[in-house]
Amino acid sequence: MSEKSRMKVFVSGCFDILHSGHIAFLKEASQYGYLHVGLGSDKTIYDLKGRKSINSEDERLYMLEALSCVHKVSINKGSGILDFLEDMKTLKPDFFIVNEDGHTPEKEKICKDLDIDYKVLKRIPHANLPVRSTTSLRKETPIPYRIDLAGTWIDQPYVSKYHPGWAITASIEPTIEFNERSGMATSTRKKAIELWNYHLPMENPEKLAKILFRYDNDPGTKDVSGSQDSIGITMPGINRFFYEKGEYWPSKFETISDPSIINWLEERLFMVTLWPRAADFVVLENTNVTTENVRNLTLAAELSWEGLKNKDIKVFSKGFSESFNAQVAMFPKMMNDKVARVIDLHRDKALALKLSGAGGGGYLILISEEEIPNAIKVKIRIKDYWI
């Protein structure tokens, strides 16, 4: 028996709707030794993705066991993004292998602590086959996500009452399925799917944003979802929108739809998966929302917009960083020691960085002129379904 065949290789995932991308990944991972697959349970899929699995855990286990490149399959005992941890400690593999979408700094650290070789594989389709992901095959959910770039929180009247200003978001094609509670407007996106049955109607995007905002906030809603979520999902391109003092809806909009600017940002924007915010996470504790902090937030958004329009990386990065600093100054709970450690690992790789959404986890968004290893790339939606 060769040395390679004695090696134990561990991969973990949900493998919902088994496709050619999964097979290519598993075959490549099996080149390192006997391949053990830790399968995410139905509960894990629901917790992370906010939906039921397409195929049950028993069906998925049966299909994976039928693959010649797979040595053994078992359903992970844990739950959440690290549902495999107990199983991996029991197996004691030589390698733990993930793809780029599955990489997180936390997984890498765990492997270092356990003396397991950690490898990140690129999504490379077999031969002439197209790149596949579960999300791309779930044709019923092409509803975009949104990413907040600068000035966000100003869409909340308890913030804008101190100072008016702009927020900037970009509409993101669903090239991957982002985790729940991770600052990508997943809850508002689910409302959009409820409302429009998986496809944005052929209608004026701003009108759609208003409809979604109202649907997302029933009369009497105590904690109103900010309108930036609805706007970011329905309006293509990169948008900035201005909030007067104490208003829920912006008074004016500006859009960047120039492909050269959008491509410029796509080439410099990277995302690293952290972990979903804890279910009991409350960002609205010990807040410090003041006129000075809100003014700093709005000035940073204006700087970011100037940098974007001129494709000036220094100006954009400065606004991007200052916007995040202003957010954290107002809402210190966005940060914690665990998040800070991950940020420190990436400071020398990025010109600017911020957390997605309300922080506490989610995704680390980085701006860099150089490739960030193992990071997620996004595709900004240019298409306007109304035209």
N, C-alpha and C positions, 0 to 999 in steps of 0.2 A: 504494500500500500504506500503510495507516494505521500510526501510531507503535506502537499496541498490538500489531498483528500481527507487527511486527518483533521484539518482545520474546521472549526465550527463558525459558520456565518449566520448572523441574525439580522433580519429585516422586520419592520413592523409597519402596518398600515391597515386601512379599511378595505381596499380593493373592491369597492362597490362598482358594479358593472365592469367586470374584468375585460380589459381591452389590450390592444397591441402594445401600448406604452407600458402597461404593467408587465407584459411578457418580456419585453426587451430589458426592462429593469431587473427582473428576476433572473433572466438568463445571464446577464452581465454579473450580477451579484454572486451567482452560483459558481462563477469561474474562480472564486477565492476559496471554495471548499464546500462542505456539506451545508446546504441552505435550510435554515430553520425560519419559518414565518410566524410572527406573532400577529394575530388578526384582531383588529378592533371590533369590539362587540357592537350590537345594535344600539345599546345605551350610549356608548362612546360616540357613535356617529350622530346621534340625536343631540348629545351635549355639545359637541364641537361645531356641528353644521346646522343645528336647529331644524332638522328634518329627519324623517324616518329613512332607513336604508332602502335602497331599491331591491336588493336581494338580502335575505335574512342571513344571519351569521352562519347558520348551518349550511345554507346553499353556497355561501362564499368559501367556507371551509372545504366543502366537497369539491368545488372546482379547482381550488389551489392544490389540493392533494392529488388531483389528476395530472398535474404538470410534471413532466419528467425531470425538470431542473430543480424541483422542490423536494427536499428530503423529509421534512416534517412540518405540520401546521398545528397550531393550537390557538385557542381564543385567549387573548390577554386577560389576566385576572383583574387588572386595575381599570381606571377610567380616566378620561381626559387626555390631554396631549402627551402625558407620560404614562399611559396605561400599560406599557410594556415593561416598566422598570423592575417589578418583582420577578417577572418571567426571565428577564435578561440576567438578573443576579443569580437566578437558579441555574440557568443554562451555562453561564460563564463562557460566552463565545470569544473567539479570537478577533472577529471583526463585527462591527455594527455598521451597516450600510444604509444610507438614505439617499433620496434624490434632492435636487435643489429646493423644491417646494417643501420638503420635509425637514430641511436643516434648521436647527436652532442652536444658539450658543449654549443653552442649557444641556442639550443632548451631548454636545461636544465635550462639555465639562464633566458630565457624568462618566463618559467613556474614559476620559483622562484619569479620573479618580479611581475607576475600576480596572485600569490598565488594559483597556480594550482598544484595538485599532479602529479609529473612526474614519469612514470614507464617505465622500459625497459624490454621487454620480450625476452627470449631466443627462438631461432628457434628450436622448438621441434615438430617433425611430429606426426600426430595422429596414435596411435596403431603401426602397422608394416609398415606404409607407408614410402617411402623414403623422405629425406629432399628435399624440392623443392624450387626453386627460378625462377623468370622469365628468368634469364640468362641461367640457366641449361636447360630450356625448349626451348630456342631459338637455336636449334641445328645448325642453319646456321652460328653461330658466335663463334666457339671454338678458334679463333685466340687469342693467349695470350696477356696479358699486360706486362709491365716491371716495375720494381721498381729500382730506383737508390740508391745504398747503400753508395758509397764513391767515391770521386775523380771526380765526374761528373762536367761538364763545361770544363774539359780538352779536350773534343772532339771538342771544338770550336777553330779554328786556332788563333783567336785574343787572346785566353788564352794561348794555348800551345806554342805560339811563345816566351813566357817569360821563359818557363821551360817545358821539356818533362815530361811525367808521365802516371800513370795508372788511369783507371776508372773501377768501379765495378758495375755490374747490376745483377739482377736475373729475370728470366722469370717467370711470374705469371699466373697460370691457371685462367680462367675467372669465378671463383666461384660466384662473384658478378659483377654487371655492374657498373664500376667506372664512376664517373661524368666527363663530358667534362671540359677542362681547369683546370685540377686538378693534373697535373704532373705525370700522369700514361701513357704517350705516346699515348693518345687516337687519336690524329690527324694522327700520323703515323700508328696506328692500322687500322684506316679507310682506309688508302691507301693500307694496306695489304689486306683488305677485297675486295677493288676494284680490286686489282691485281690478287688475287688467289681465289676469289669466296668462301671465308669463311673457307678454309682449307689450312694449310701449305702444300706445295707439298712435295713429297718424294724426297728430294734433300739435298745435303750437306748444313748444316745450315749456314755456313759462306758465301757460295755462295748466299743463299737466302737473307742474310743480305745485301750483296752488291747490289743485284737486287732491294730490297726494298728501300735502301738508294738512289739509282739513280732515282727510280720512285717517291720518296718523294720529290726530288729536281730537278725540271725541269731545263733545261739549261737556265741560266740567272736569276735564283732565287736569290733574294737579301738577304733574311734572311734564310740561309741554316739551315735546321733541323740537329742537331748533329747526328752523326752515332750511338751514344749509344742507341738511340731509336730503330733503326732497328736491332741492335745487340741484345738488350734485348728482343725484341719480337720473333726473329727467333731462337736464340741459347739457348737450354735448360740448366737447371742448374744455377749455379752461375758463372759468367764469369768476368775475368778482362782482360783488353786489353790496350796496350801501345801506346801512341801517341808521335811521334817524334815532334820536334818543327815545328809549323805552318802547320801540316798535318790534312786533313779531315778524313783519314782512318788509323786505328791502324796498327802498324808494326808487332805485335805479340799478341797472345792470350793464356790465361791459363784458364782451366775450373775446377770447383769443381762439381763432379757428385756423390760423395760418399753420399749414403742415410743417413748415421749417422750424417754427418755434416749438410746436408740440413734439416734433422729433428730437429737437435739442434737449427738451426737458426729459423725455423718455430715456435718452442715452445717459443722463446724469442722475436719474432717480432710481434708488435701490431700496428694497425692503427686506428686513430680517425678521423672521417669526420669533416672537417672544412666547407668550402664553395668554390664553383668554383671561380677562379680568375676573377676579373671584366673584362669585354670585352675591356675596355680601359687601362688595366694594362700594363705598360711598365717597364720591369725590367732593361733595358739597359739605365738607367739614373743615372748620378752621380756615375759611376762605379769607382772602385779603383783596377784595374787589374795591379798588379806589380809583379816583379820577386819574391819578398819575399812572397807575398800572394799565388802565384801559387805554389811555392816550398812547402809552408805549406800544400797546398791542396794535392800535390802528396805524401808527406811524410805521411800524414794521411791515404791516400788510402793504402799505403804499410803496415802500422800498422794494418789497418782493415783486410787486407788479411791474415796477420800473425795470428791475433786473430781467424779468421774463420778456417783456416787450423788446428789450434791446439785446437779449441773449448775452447778458453780462453776468458771468458766473459769480464774480466777487460781490456785486450789488445784490443779486438774488440770494446768495448764501448768507449775506449779512442780515437781510430782511427775514429770511427763513429762521435763522438762529434767534434773532431778537424777538420774533413772534413767539417762539417756543418759550423763551425765557420769561416773556410777559405772561404767558399762560400759566407757567409754574409759579410765578410770583403771586398770581391771583388764586390759584388752586394748588397748593403745595402737595395735596394728596395724590396728584398725578404721578409724583415720583415716590419711590421707596428705595431701600438699600439694594434690593434685588435688581430693580431696573437700572439703578445707578452703576452697578457693577458691569452690566452688559454695555451700557453707554461708554463707560471708560475703556472697554475693550476695542471700541470702534472710533474713538476720538481721533486717532492718528491716521485713520483711513478716509475720513470724510471732511469736506469743507464745512458742512452743516448737518445737523440731525435734529429730529424731533420724534415724539411718540404720536401714534395715530390716536385720534379721538380723545377720550377723557383720561387716557393713561392708565397706570396701574398694571400694564401689560399690553397685549395687542401686538402691534408691529413697530419696529424701529425703522423710521424712514430716514434715509441718508442721501445727501447730495455729494457727488464726487465726480471728478474728471477722469478717475481711473476706475477700472472694474473692481467691484467689491466681491470677493470670492464667495460663492455659495448663496448669493442673495437672489431675491425674487425681482424680476423685471415686470413692469406693468405696461399695458397698452391703453392709451387715452382714446376714448371714443370720439371720433370726429363726425360720424354719420348723424345727421338730423333726420329722424324718422318722419318728420312733418313735411320735408321737401320731397 
